[in-house]
Amino acid sequence: MKKLLTMLSFLALFSTAAFSQGWIYEGAFPDTNLKGGSGGHGVAVDPDGKVWIQLFGATDSLFVPDSNRYFPVRVIYVFNPDGTPASFSPIRSVTINGVVEPLYNSNRGLHTAHDGNILASSFDVLYKINYQTGEGIAKVQPVAGQTLTACPVTDDGRVFTAPVIPGAMPIKEFAADFTFLGNAVDTTVGFSRSFEVSPDGNTIYWAGYTNHCVIVYNRASEFDPFTVVDTIFKGFDSESFAWSPNKQLLWASSGSY
């Protein structure tokens, strides 16, 4: 038993050293002052290297003229690569078709779209925001009243949306302009905070964190139905994903109460 424990300890140390060689901790970004009582819920990086950050709860307020008072809002912070705020940060509201929409609702995830613009989940609404100006481009509400996860995107711009609550709504597929293309999966399994899709959109990595695994769906082409083909990361309670820049490695978080 002693030899076995020694060997396991060695393997753990070796594995940690091997994986840590590509990661060097450089400190808090942008600094230690960015804090929210409810923690972070989304991170994305745009083509200019700006870092977009969502905190789950309200951290700011916005004056609403019609009510003549301030209301708490869930802002989106945007930082330049050197940690200084972007000129349009923080984003307290998004304007779509001339209508100002304050970010009252809970932040639910960020993703960088194929064109570099930012996909921001705000409760049951998904916004596309111009990464150079912070201005709203488009929005879609997959199902009114059903909170969203972070929403992944394919290389050609298609967007997939899904609910936090299992079975509340399907995994839906939209074109880059948010035109609805159809249901990818009719019913989700397990509570989820995030999921991913392959660059071609034909594989879905579904992390219902209460499933303690990641379910893999696949289809032969965009004209075929998705079916379950594998279960991976068994024992994993995953709540965030990120592709490596070359889309060859899929990183997934692990750790949940």
FENCOR-V575502 format. One record per pair of residues at least 12 apart in sequence whose C-alpha atoms are under 10 Angstrom apart, sorted by the first residue. I is the first residue (numbers start at 1). J is the second residue. D is the distance in whole Angstrom. If there is no record, write none. Layout:
i: {I | I}
j: {J | J}
d: {D | D}
This chain:
i: {28 | 29 | 29 | 29 | 29 | 29 | 29 | 30 | 30 | 30 | 30 | 30 | 30 | 30 | 30 | 31 | 31 | 34 | 34 | 34 | 35 | 35 | 36 | 36 | 36 | 36 | 36 | 36 | 37 | 37 | 37 | 37 | 37 | 38 | 38 | 38 | 38 | 38 | 39 | 39 | 39 | 39 | 40 | 40 | 40 | 40 | 40 | 40 | 40 | 40 | 41 | 41 | 41 | 41 | 41 | 41 | 41 | 41 | 41 | 41 | 41 | 41 | 41 | 41 | 41 | 41 | 41 | 42 | 42 | 42 | 42 | 42 | 42 | 42 | 42 | 42 | 42 | 42 | 42 | 42 | 42 | 42 | 43 | 43 | 43 | 43 | 43 | 43 | 43 | 43 | 43 | 43 | 43 | 43 | 44 | 44 | 44 | 44 | 44 | 44 | 44 | 44 | 44 | 44 | 44 | 45 | 45 | 45 | 45 | 45 | 45 | 45 | 45 | 45 | 45 | 45 | 46 | 46 | 46 | 46 | 46 | 46 | 46 | 46 | 46 | 46 | 46 | 46 | 47 | 47 | 47 | 47 | 47 | 47 | 48 | 48 | 48 | 48 | 48 | 49 | 49 | 49 | 49 | 50 | 50 | 50 | 50 | 50 | 50 | 50 | 50 | 50 | 50 | 50 | 51 | 51 | 51 | 51 | 51 | 51 | 51 | 51 | 51 | 52 | 52 | 52 | 52 | 52 | 52 | 52 | 52 | 52 | 52 | 52 | 52 | 52 | 52 | 53 | 53 | 53 | 53 | 53 | 53 | 53 | 53 | 53 | 53 | 54 | 54 | 54 | 54 | 54 | 54 | 54 | 54 | 54 | 54 | 54 | 54 | 54 | 55 | 55 | 55 | 55 | 55 | 55 | 55 | 55 | 56 | 56 | 56 | 56 | 56 | 56 | 56 | 56 | 56 | 57 | 57 | 57 | 57 | 57 | 57 | 57 | 57 | 57 | 58 | 58 | 58 | 58 | 58 | 58 | 58 | 58 | 58 | 58 | 59 | 59 | 59 | 59 | 59 | 59 | 60 | 60 | 60 | 60 | 60 | 60 | 60 | 61 | 61 | 61 | 61 | 61 | 61 | 61 | 62 | 62 | 62 | 62 | 62 | 62 | 62 | 63 | 64 | 71 | 71 | 71 | 72 | 72 | 72 | 72 | 72 | 73 | 73 | 73 | 73 | 73 | 73 | 73 | 73 | 73 | 74 | 74 | 74 | 74 | 74 | 74 | 74 | 74 | 74 | 74 | 74 | 75 | 75 | 75 | 75 | 75 | 75 | 75 | 75 | 75 | 75 | 75 | 76 | 76 | 76 | 76 | 76 | 76 | 76 | 76 | 76 | 76 | 77 | 77 | 77 | 77 | 78 | 78 | 78 | 78 | 86 | 86 | 86 | 87 | 87 | 87 | 88 | 88 | 88 | 88 | 89 | 89 | 90 | 91 | 91 | 91 | 92 | 93 | 93 | 93 | 94 | 94 | 94 | 94 | 94 | 94 | 94 | 94 | 94 | 95 | 95 | 95 | 95 | 95 | 95 | 95 | 95 | 96 | 96 | 96 | 96 | 96 | 96 | 96 | 96 | 97 | 97 | 97 | 97 | 98 | 99 | 100 | 101 | 103 | 103 | 104 | 104 | 105 | 105 | 105 | 105 | 105 | 105 | 106 | 106 | 106 | 106 | 106 | 106 | 107 | 107 | 107 | 107 | 107 | 107 | 107 | 107 | 107 | 107 | 108 | 108 | 108 | 108 | 108 | 108 | 108 | 108 | 108 | 108 | 108 | 108 | 108 | 108 | 108 | 109 | 109 | 109 | 109 | 109 | 109 | 109 | 109 | 109 | 109 | 109 | 109 | 110 | 110 | 110 | 110 | 110 | 110 | 110 | 110 | 110 | 111 | 111 | 111 | 111 | 111 | 111 | 111 | 112 | 112 | 112 | 112 | 112 | 112 | 113 | 113 | 113 | 113 | 113 | 113 | 113 | 113 | 113 | 113 | 113 | 113 | 113 | 114 | 114 | 114 | 114 | 114 | 114 | 114 | 114 | 114 | 115 | 115 | 115 | 115 | 115 | 115 | 116 | 116 | 116 | 116 | 117 | 117 | 117 | 117 | 117 | 117 | 117 | 117 | 118 | 118 | 118 | 118 | 118 | 118 | 119 | 119 | 119 | 119 | 119 | 119 | 119 | 119 | 120 | 120 | 120 | 120 | 121 | 121 | 121 | 121 | 121 | 121 | 121 | 121 | 121 | 122 | 122 | 122 | 122 | 122 | 123 | 123 | 123 | 123 | 123 | 123 | 123 | 123 | 123 | 124 | 124 | 124 | 124 | 124 | 124 | 124 | 124 | 124 | 124 | 124 | 124 | 125 | 125 | 125 | 125 | 125 | 125 | 125 | 125 | 125 | 125 | 125 | 126 | 126 | 126 | 126 | 126 | 126 | 126 | 126 | 126 | 126 | 126 | 127 | 127 | 127 | 127 | 128 | 128 | 128 | 128 | 137 | 138 | 138 | 139 | 139 | 140 | 140 | 140 | 140 | 140 | 140 | 141 | 141 | 142 | 142 | 142 | 142 | 142 | 142 | 142 | 142 | 142 | 142 | 142 | 143 | 143 | 143 | 143 | 143 | 143 | 145 | 146 | 146 | 146 | 146 | 146 | 146 | 147 | 147 | 147 | 147 | 147 | 147 | 147 | 148 | 148 | 148 | 148 | 148 | 148 | 148 | 148 | 148 | 149 | 149 | 149 | 149 | 149 | 149 | 149 | 149 | 149 | 149 | 149 | 149 | 150 | 150 | 150 | 150 | 150 | 150 | 150 | 150 | 150 | 150 | 150 | 151 | 151 | 151 | 151 | 151 | 151 | 151 | 151 | 152 | 152 | 152 | 152 | 152 | 152 | 152 | 152 | 152 | 152 | 153 | 153 | 153 | 153 | 153 | 153 | 153 | 153 | 153 | 153 | 154 | 154 | 154 | 154 | 154 | 154 | 154 | 154 | 154 | 155 | 155 | 155 | 155 | 155 | 156 | 156 | 156 | 156 | 156 | 157 | 157 | 157 | 157 | 157 | 157 | 157 | 157 | 158 | 158 | 158 | 158 | 158 | 158 | 158 | 158 | 158 | 158 | 158 | 158 | 159 | 159 | 159 | 159 | 159 | 159 | 159 | 159 | 159 | 159 | 159 | 159 | 160 | 160 | 160 | 160 | 160 | 160 | 160 | 160 | 160 | 160 | 160 | 160 | 160 | 160 | 160 | 161 | 161 | 161 | 161 | 161 | 161 | 162 | 162 | 162 | 162 | 162 | 162 | 162 | 162 | 162 | 163 | 163 | 163 | 163 | 163 | 163 | 163 | 164 | 164 | 164 | 164 | 164 | 164 | 164 | 164 | 164 | 165 | 165 | 165 | 165 | 165 | 165 | 165 | 166 | 166 | 166 | 166 | 166 | 166 | 166 | 166 | 167 | 167 | 167 | 167 | 167 | 167 | 168 | 168 | 168 | 168 | 168 | 169 | 169 | 169 | 169 | 169 | 170 | 170 | 170 | 170 | 170 | 170 | 170 | 170 | 171 | 171 | 171 | 171 | 171 | 171 | 171 | 171 | 172 | 172 | 172 | 173 | 173 | 183 | 183 | 184 | 184 | 184 | 184 | 184 | 184 | 184 | 184 | 184 | 184 | 185 | 185 | 185 | 185 | 185 | 185 | 186 | 188 | 188 | 188 | 189 | 189 | 189 | 189 | 189 | 189 | 189 | 190 | 190 | 190 | 190 | 190 | 190 | 190 | 190 | 191 | 191 | 191 | 191 | 191 | 191 | 192 | 192 | 192 | 192 | 192 | 192 | 192 | 192 | 192 | 192 | 193 | 193 | 193 | 193 | 193 | 193 | 193 | 193 | 194 | 194 | 194 | 194 | 194 | 194 | 194 | 194 | 194 | 195 | 195 | 195 | 195 | 195 | 195 | 195 | 195 | 195 | 195 | 195 | 196 | 196 | 196 | 196 | 196 | 196 | 196 | 197 | 197 | 197 | 197 | 197 | 197 | 198 | 198 | 198 | 198 | 198 | 199 | 199 | 199 | 200 | 200 | 201 | 201 | 201 | 201 | 202 | 202 | 202 | 202 | 202 | 202 | 202 | 202 | 202 | 202 | 203 | 203 | 203 | 203 | 203 | 203 | 203 | 203 | 203 | 203 | 204 | 204 | 204 | 204 | 204 | 204 | 204 | 205 | 205 | 205 | 205 | 205 | 205 | 205 | 206 | 206 | 206 | 207 | 207 | 207 | 207 | 207 | 207 | 207 | 207 | 207 | 208 | 208 | 208 | 208 | 209 | 209 | 209 | 209 | 209 | 209 | 209 | 209 | 209 | 209 | 210 | 210 | 210 | 210 | 210 | 210 | 211 | 211 | 211 | 211 | 211 | 212 | 212 | 212 | 212 | 212 | 212 | 212 | 212 | 212 | 213 | 213 | 213 | 213 | 213 | 213 | 213 | 213 | 213 | 214 | 214 | 214 | 214 | 214 | 214 | 214 | 214 | 214 | 214 | 215 | 215 | 215 | 215 | 215 | 215 | 215 | 216 | 216 | 216 | 216 | 216 | 217 | 217 | 217 | 218 | 233 | 233 | 235 | 235 | 236 | 236 | 236 | 236 | 236 | 237 | 237 | 237 | 237 | 237 | 237 | 238 | 238 | 238 | 238 | 238 | 239 | 239 | 239 | 239 | 239 | 240 | 240 | 240 | 241 | 241}
j: {83 | 51 | 79 | 81 | 82 | 83 | 84 | 51 | 79 | 80 | 81 | 82 | 83 | 84 | 85 | 83 | 84 | 53 | 55 | 77 | 55 | 59 | 54 | 55 | 56 | 57 | 58 | 59 | 55 | 56 | 57 | 58 | 59 | 55 | 56 | 57 | 58 | 59 | 54 | 55 | 56 | 57 | 53 | 54 | 55 | 56 | 57 | 107 | 108 | 109 | 53 | 54 | 55 | 56 | 57 | 106 | 107 | 108 | 109 | 110 | 121 | 149 | 150 | 193 | 194 | 239 | 240 | 54 | 55 | 56 | 76 | 107 | 108 | 109 | 110 | 111 | 120 | 121 | 149 | 150 | 194 | 240 | 55 | 76 | 77 | 78 | 109 | 110 | 111 | 112 | 120 | 150 | 240 | 242 | 78 | 109 | 110 | 111 | 112 | 113 | 117 | 118 | 119 | 120 | 242 | 78 | 79 | 80 | 81 | 110 | 111 | 112 | 116 | 117 | 118 | 131 | 78 | 80 | 111 | 112 | 113 | 115 | 116 | 117 | 118 | 130 | 131 | 132 | 112 | 115 | 116 | 117 | 131 | 132 | 80 | 81 | 116 | 131 | 132 | 79 | 80 | 81 | 82 | 78 | 79 | 80 | 81 | 82 | 83 | 84 | 85 | 86 | 131 | 132 | 77 | 78 | 79 | 80 | 81 | 82 | 83 | 85 | 86 | 76 | 77 | 78 | 79 | 80 | 86 | 89 | 90 | 110 | 111 | 112 | 118 | 120 | 131 | 75 | 76 | 77 | 78 | 79 | 90 | 107 | 109 | 110 | 120 | 74 | 75 | 76 | 77 | 78 | 106 | 107 | 108 | 109 | 110 | 120 | 121 | 122 | 74 | 75 | 76 | 77 | 106 | 107 | 108 | 109 | 74 | 75 | 76 | 105 | 106 | 107 | 108 | 109 | 122 | 72 | 73 | 74 | 75 | 104 | 105 | 106 | 107 | 108 | 71 | 72 | 73 | 74 | 75 | 103 | 104 | 105 | 106 | 107 | 72 | 73 | 74 | 75 | 76 | 92 | 72 | 73 | 74 | 75 | 90 | 91 | 92 | 73 | 74 | 75 | 92 | 102 | 103 | 104 | 74 | 75 | 92 | 93 | 102 | 103 | 104 | 102 | 102 | 102 | 103 | 104 | 92 | 102 | 103 | 104 | 105 | 91 | 92 | 93 | 102 | 103 | 104 | 105 | 106 | 107 | 90 | 91 | 92 | 93 | 102 | 103 | 104 | 105 | 106 | 107 | 122 | 89 | 90 | 91 | 92 | 93 | 102 | 103 | 104 | 105 | 106 | 107 | 89 | 90 | 91 | 92 | 93 | 103 | 107 | 110 | 120 | 134 | 89 | 90 | 91 | 92 | 90 | 91 | 131 | 134 | 132 | 133 | 134 | 132 | 133 | 134 | 132 | 133 | 134 | 135 | 133 | 134 | 134 | 103 | 134 | 135 | 104 | 134 | 135 | 136 | 127 | 128 | 129 | 134 | 135 | 136 | 137 | 138 | 139 | 127 | 129 | 134 | 135 | 136 | 137 | 138 | 139 | 127 | 128 | 129 | 135 | 136 | 137 | 138 | 139 | 136 | 137 | 138 | 139 | 136 | 136 | 136 | 136 | 122 | 123 | 122 | 123 | 121 | 122 | 123 | 124 | 125 | 147 | 121 | 122 | 123 | 124 | 147 | 148 | 120 | 121 | 122 | 123 | 124 | 125 | 147 | 148 | 149 | 150 | 120 | 121 | 122 | 123 | 124 | 125 | 126 | 147 | 148 | 149 | 150 | 151 | 164 | 193 | 194 | 121 | 122 | 123 | 126 | 148 | 149 | 150 | 151 | 152 | 193 | 194 | 240 | 122 | 126 | 127 | 128 | 149 | 150 | 151 | 152 | 194 | 128 | 150 | 151 | 152 | 153 | 159 | 242 | 128 | 129 | 131 | 151 | 152 | 153 | 128 | 129 | 131 | 151 | 152 | 153 | 154 | 155 | 156 | 157 | 158 | 159 | 176 | 153 | 154 | 155 | 156 | 157 | 158 | 159 | 176 | 199 | 130 | 131 | 155 | 156 | 157 | 176 | 129 | 130 | 131 | 132 | 129 | 130 | 131 | 132 | 133 | 134 | 136 | 137 | 130 | 131 | 132 | 134 | 136 | 137 | 131 | 138 | 139 | 150 | 151 | 152 | 153 | 159 | 139 | 149 | 150 | 151 | 139 | 140 | 141 | 147 | 148 | 149 | 150 | 151 | 161 | 141 | 147 | 148 | 149 | 150 | 141 | 144 | 145 | 146 | 147 | 148 | 149 | 163 | 164 | 140 | 141 | 142 | 143 | 144 | 145 | 146 | 147 | 148 | 149 | 162 | 163 | 139 | 140 | 141 | 142 | 143 | 144 | 145 | 146 | 147 | 148 | 161 | 138 | 139 | 140 | 141 | 142 | 148 | 149 | 150 | 151 | 161 | 178 | 139 | 140 | 141 | 178 | 140 | 176 | 177 | 178 | 177 | 177 | 178 | 177 | 178 | 161 | 174 | 177 | 178 | 179 | 180 | 161 | 178 | 161 | 162 | 163 | 169 | 170 | 171 | 172 | 173 | 174 | 178 | 180 | 161 | 162 | 163 | 168 | 169 | 170 | 168 | 162 | 163 | 164 | 165 | 168 | 169 | 162 | 163 | 164 | 165 | 168 | 169 | 193 | 161 | 162 | 163 | 164 | 165 | 169 | 192 | 193 | 194 | 161 | 162 | 163 | 164 | 165 | 191 | 192 | 193 | 194 | 195 | 239 | 240 | 162 | 163 | 164 | 192 | 193 | 194 | 195 | 196 | 239 | 240 | 241 | 163 | 171 | 172 | 193 | 194 | 195 | 196 | 197 | 194 | 195 | 196 | 197 | 198 | 199 | 201 | 204 | 241 | 242 | 173 | 174 | 175 | 176 | 196 | 197 | 198 | 199 | 200 | 201 | 175 | 176 | 196 | 197 | 198 | 199 | 200 | 201 | 202 | 198 | 199 | 200 | 201 | 247 | 175 | 176 | 199 | 200 | 201 | 174 | 175 | 176 | 177 | 178 | 199 | 200 | 201 | 173 | 174 | 175 | 176 | 177 | 178 | 179 | 180 | 181 | 199 | 200 | 201 | 172 | 173 | 174 | 175 | 176 | 177 | 178 | 179 | 180 | 181 | 197 | 201 | 172 | 173 | 174 | 175 | 178 | 180 | 181 | 182 | 183 | 184 | 195 | 196 | 197 | 201 | 204 | 173 | 174 | 183 | 184 | 194 | 195 | 184 | 185 | 187 | 188 | 192 | 193 | 194 | 195 | 206 | 187 | 188 | 190 | 191 | 192 | 193 | 194 | 188 | 189 | 190 | 191 | 192 | 193 | 194 | 208 | 209 | 188 | 189 | 190 | 191 | 192 | 193 | 208 | 187 | 188 | 189 | 190 | 191 | 192 | 208 | 210 | 186 | 187 | 188 | 189 | 190 | 191 | 186 | 187 | 188 | 189 | 191 | 183 | 185 | 186 | 187 | 188 | 182 | 183 | 184 | 185 | 186 | 187 | 188 | 189 | 183 | 184 | 185 | 186 | 187 | 188 | 204 | 206 | 184 | 185 | 186 | 185 | 201 | 225 | 226 | 202 | 204 | 217 | 218 | 219 | 222 | 224 | 225 | 226 | 227 | 204 | 217 | 225 | 226 | 227 | 228 | 226 | 206 | 207 | 208 | 206 | 207 | 208 | 209 | 210 | 211 | 215 | 206 | 207 | 208 | 209 | 210 | 211 | 212 | 213 | 207 | 208 | 209 | 210 | 211 | 239 | 206 | 207 | 208 | 209 | 210 | 211 | 237 | 238 | 239 | 240 | 206 | 207 | 208 | 209 | 238 | 239 | 240 | 241 | 206 | 207 | 208 | 209 | 238 | 239 | 240 | 241 | 252 | 207 | 208 | 209 | 214 | 215 | 238 | 239 | 240 | 241 | 242 | 252 | 216 | 240 | 241 | 242 | 243 | 250 | 252 | 216 | 217 | 218 | 241 | 243 | 250 | 218 | 243 | 247 | 248 | 250 | 243 | 247 | 248 | 221 | 222 | 218 | 219 | 221 | 222 | 217 | 218 | 219 | 220 | 221 | 222 | 223 | 224 | 225 | 226 | 216 | 217 | 218 | 219 | 220 | 221 | 226 | 227 | 228 | 229 | 216 | 217 | 218 | 219 | 226 | 227 | 228 | 217 | 218 | 230 | 231 | 232 | 241 | 250 | 231 | 232 | 238 | 232 | 233 | 236 | 237 | 238 | 239 | 240 | 241 | 252 | 236 | 237 | 238 | 239 | 235 | 236 | 237 | 238 | 239 | 240 | 254 | 255 | 256 | 257 | 236 | 237 | 238 | 239 | 256 | 257 | 234 | 235 | 236 | 237 | 238 | 232 | 233 | 234 | 235 | 236 | 237 | 238 | 254 | 256 | 231 | 232 | 233 | 234 | 235 | 236 | 237 | 238 | 254 | 230 | 231 | 232 | 233 | 234 | 235 | 236 | 237 | 238 | 252 | 228 | 229 | 230 | 231 | 232 | 233 | 234 | 228 | 229 | 230 | 231 | 232 | 229 | 230 | 231 | 230 | 252 | 254 | 254 | 255 | 252 | 253 | 254 | 255 | 256 | 252 | 253 | 254 | 255 | 256 | 257 | 252 | 253 | 254 | 255 | 256 | 252 | 253 | 254 | 255 | 256 | 252 | 253 | 254 | 253 | 254}
d: {10 | 9 | 9 | 10 | 9 | 7 | 10 | 9 | 7 | 9 | 9 | 8 | 5 | 7 | 9 | 8 | 10 | 10 | 9 | 10 | 8 | 9 | 10 | 6 | 8 | 7 | 8 | 7 | 9 | 9 | 7 | 9 | 9 | 7 | 6 | 6 | 9 | 10 | 9 | 6 | 6 | 8 | 7 | 6 | 4 | 6 | 9 | 9 | 9 | 9 | 8 | 6 | 5 | 5 | 9 | 9 | 7 | 6 | 6 | 8 | 10 | 10 | 9 | 9 | 10 | 10 | 9 | 5 | 7 | 8 | 9 | 8 | 7 | 4 | 5 | 8 | 8 | 9 | 10 | 8 | 10 | 9 | 9 | 10 | 10 | 10 | 7 | 6 | 7 | 9 | 10 | 10 | 10 | 10 | 9 | 9 | 6 | 5 | 6 | 10 | 10 | 8 | 9 | 9 | 9 | 9 | 10 | 10 | 9 | 9 | 8 | 7 | 9 | 10 | 9 | 9 | 10 | 10 | 9 | 6 | 9 | 9 | 6 | 7 | 7 | 10 | 7 | 9 | 9 | 9 | 6 | 8 | 8 | 9 | 8 | 8 | 9 | 8 | 8 | 9 | 7 | 6 | 9 | 7 | 5 | 5 | 5 | 9 | 9 | 10 | 9 | 8 | 8 | 9 | 8 | 6 | 5 | 6 | 7 | 10 | 8 | 9 | 9 | 7 | 6 | 4 | 7 | 9 | 10 | 9 | 10 | 8 | 9 | 9 | 8 | 10 | 9 | 9 | 6 | 5 | 6 | 8 | 10 | 10 | 9 | 8 | 10 | 8 | 7 | 5 | 6 | 9 | 9 | 6 | 8 | 7 | 7 | 9 | 10 | 10 | 7 | 7 | 8 | 9 | 9 | 7 | 9 | 9 | 7 | 9 | 10 | 9 | 6 | 5 | 7 | 9 | 10 | 9 | 8 | 6 | 9 | 9 | 8 | 6 | 7 | 10 | 10 | 6 | 5 | 4 | 7 | 9 | 8 | 9 | 8 | 9 | 7 | 7 | 6 | 7 | 10 | 10 | 6 | 6 | 7 | 7 | 9 | 10 | 8 | 5 | 8 | 9 | 8 | 10 | 10 | 9 | 10 | 10 | 7 | 8 | 8 | 9 | 9 | 10 | 9 | 9 | 10 | 8 | 9 | 9 | 9 | 7 | 9 | 10 | 6 | 8 | 7 | 5 | 5 | 7 | 9 | 10 | 10 | 9 | 7 | 9 | 9 | 5 | 6 | 7 | 6 | 6 | 9 | 9 | 6 | 5 | 5 | 8 | 9 | 6 | 9 | 10 | 9 | 8 | 7 | 6 | 5 | 7 | 9 | 9 | 8 | 10 | 9 | 10 | 6 | 5 | 6 | 9 | 6 | 8 | 9 | 9 | 9 | 9 | 9 | 10 | 8 | 9 | 9 | 7 | 6 | 9 | 10 | 8 | 9 | 8 | 7 | 9 | 9 | 10 | 9 | 9 | 8 | 9 | 8 | 8 | 7 | 5 | 9 | 9 | 10 | 10 | 9 | 10 | 7 | 5 | 8 | 9 | 10 | 9 | 10 | 10 | 8 | 6 | 6 | 6 | 7 | 9 | 8 | 8 | 10 | 10 | 10 | 9 | 10 | 7 | 10 | 8 | 9 | 10 | 6 | 6 | 9 | 9 | 10 | 9 | 6 | 5 | 9 | 9 | 10 | 8 | 6 | 5 | 6 | 10 | 10 | 10 | 9 | 9 | 9 | 8 | 5 | 6 | 6 | 9 | 10 | 9 | 8 | 6 | 6 | 6 | 9 | 9 | 8 | 9 | 5 | 8 | 9 | 9 | 8 | 6 | 4 | 7 | 10 | 8 | 8 | 9 | 9 | 9 | 10 | 10 | 9 | 6 | 7 | 9 | 10 | 10 | 7 | 6 | 6 | 8 | 10 | 9 | 9 | 10 | 9 | 9 | 8 | 8 | 8 | 10 | 10 | 10 | 8 | 6 | 8 | 8 | 9 | 6 | 9 | 8 | 9 | 7 | 7 | 6 | 6 | 5 | 8 | 10 | 9 | 10 | 10 | 9 | 9 | 9 | 7 | 9 | 10 | 8 | 7 | 9 | 6 | 5 | 5 | 8 | 10 | 9 | 10 | 9 | 7 | 6 | 10 | 9 | 10 | 10 | 10 | 10 | 9 | 8 | 7 | 9 | 9 | 9 | 9 | 10 | 8 | 8 | 10 | 10 | 10 | 9 | 6 | 7 | 6 | 7 | 9 | 10 | 8 | 7 | 9 | 9 | 9 | 9 | 8 | 7 | 5 | 6 | 8 | 10 | 10 | 9 | 6 | 7 | 7 | 6 | 6 | 5 | 5 | 5 | 9 | 10 | 9 | 7 | 6 | 5 | 7 | 8 | 8 | 9 | 9 | 8 | 7 | 10 | 8 | 5 | 5 | 6 | 8 | 8 | 10 | 9 | 8 | 9 | 9 | 4 | 7 | 9 | 10 | 9 | 10 | 9 | 9 | 9 | 8 | 8 | 9 | 7 | 10 | 9 | 9 | 6 | 9 | 9 | 10 | 10 | 7 | 8 | 9 | 9 | 9 | 10 | 8 | 10 | 10 | 10 | 9 | 10 | 10 | 9 | 9 | 7 | 9 | 10 | 9 | 6 | 8 | 8 | 7 | 8 | 8 | 6 | 6 | 8 | 9 | 10 | 10 | 7 | 6 | 5 | 6 | 9 | 10 | 9 | 8 | 9 | 7 | 6 | 6 | 6 | 9 | 10 | 7 | 5 | 5 | 8 | 9 | 10 | 8 | 9 | 9 | 9 | 7 | 5 | 7 | 9 | 10 | 8 | 9 | 10 | 10 | 10 | 10 | 7 | 7 | 8 | 9 | 8 | 7 | 6 | 6 | 9 | 10 | 9 | 10 | 9 | 9 | 9 | 9 | 10 | 9 | 8 | 7 | 8 | 8 | 9 | 8 | 10 | 9 | 9 | 7 | 7 | 5 | 6 | 5 | 9 | 9 | 5 | 6 | 8 | 10 | 9 | 8 | 8 | 8 | 9 | 9 | 7 | 5 | 8 | 10 | 9 | 10 | 10 | 7 | 6 | 5 | 5 | 8 | 8 | 9 | 10 | 9 | 10 | 9 | 8 | 8 | 6 | 5 | 6 | 6 | 9 | 8 | 10 | 9 | 10 | 9 | 9 | 5 | 5 | 6 | 9 | 10 | 10 | 10 | 10 | 9 | 8 | 9 | 9 | 8 | 9 | 9 | 7 | 8 | 10 | 9 | 10 | 9 | 10 | 9 | 10 | 8 | 8 | 9 | 8 | 8 | 10 | 10 | 8 | 10 | 8 | 7 | 8 | 9 | 9 | 10 | 8 | 5 | 5 | 6 | 8 | 8 | 10 | 8 | 9 | 7 | 5 | 7 | 9 | 9 | 7 | 5 | 5 | 5 | 5 | 8 | 8 | 10 | 8 | 5 | 5 | 6 | 8 | 9 | 10 | 8 | 8 | 10 | 10 | 10 | 9 | 7 | 6 | 7 | 10 | 6 | 7 | 6 | 4 | 5 | 6 | 10 | 6 | 5 | 5 | 7 | 7 | 7 | 10 | 10 | 5 | 7 | 8 | 9 | 9 | 9 | 10 | 10 | 9 | 9 | 10 | 10 | 10 | 10 | 7 | 6 | 10 | 9 | 9 | 8 | 7 | 8 | 10 | 10 | 9 | 10 | 8 | 9 | 9 | 6 | 10 | 9 | 8 | 9 | 9 | 8 | 4 | 7 | 5 | 6 | 9 | 10 | 8 | 5 | 6 | 6 | 8 | 10 | 8 | 6 | 4 | 6 | 8 | 9 | 10 | 8 | 7 | 9 | 10 | 8 | 8 | 8 | 8 | 5 | 7 | 10 | 8 | 7 | 8 | 9 | 8 | 5 | 5 | 7 | 10 | 6 | 8 | 10 | 9 | 10 | 9 | 8 | 7 | 7 | 9 | 9 | 10 | 9 | 7 | 8 | 9 | 9 | 10 | 9 | 9 | 10 | 10 | 10 | 10 | 10 | 9 | 8 | 10 | 9 | 9 | 7 | 10 | 9 | 9 | 9 | 9 | 9 | 8 | 8 | 6 | 5 | 7 | 6 | 7 | 10 | 9 | 9 | 8 | 7 | 6 | 4 | 7 | 9 | 10 | 8 | 9 | 10 | 10 | 6 | 5 | 6 | 9 | 9 | 10 | 9 | 7 | 9 | 10 | 9 | 9 | 9 | 10 | 9 | 10 | 9 | 10 | 9 | 9 | 8 | 6 | 7 | 8 | 9 | 9 | 10 | 8 | 8 | 8 | 10 | 7 | 4 | 5 | 6 | 10 | 9 | 9 | 8 | 10 | 9 | 7 | 9 | 10 | 9 | 10 | 9 | 9 | 9 | 7 | 9 | 10 | 8 | 6 | 5 | 5 | 5 | 8 | 10 | 10 | 7 | 6 | 5 | 4 | 6 | 5 | 6 | 8 | 10 | 9 | 6 | 5 | 6 | 7 | 9 | 7 | 8 | 8 | 10 | 7 | 8 | 6 | 5 | 6 | 9 | 9 | 6 | 6 | 5 | 6 | 7 | 6 | 7 | 9 | 9 | 9 | 9 | 9 | 10 | 9 | 8 | 6 | 7 | 9 | 10 | 8 | 5 | 6 | 6 | 9 | 6 | 5 | 5 | 7 | 8 | 8 | 6 | 7 | 8 | 8 | 6 | 5 | 8 | 6 | 10}
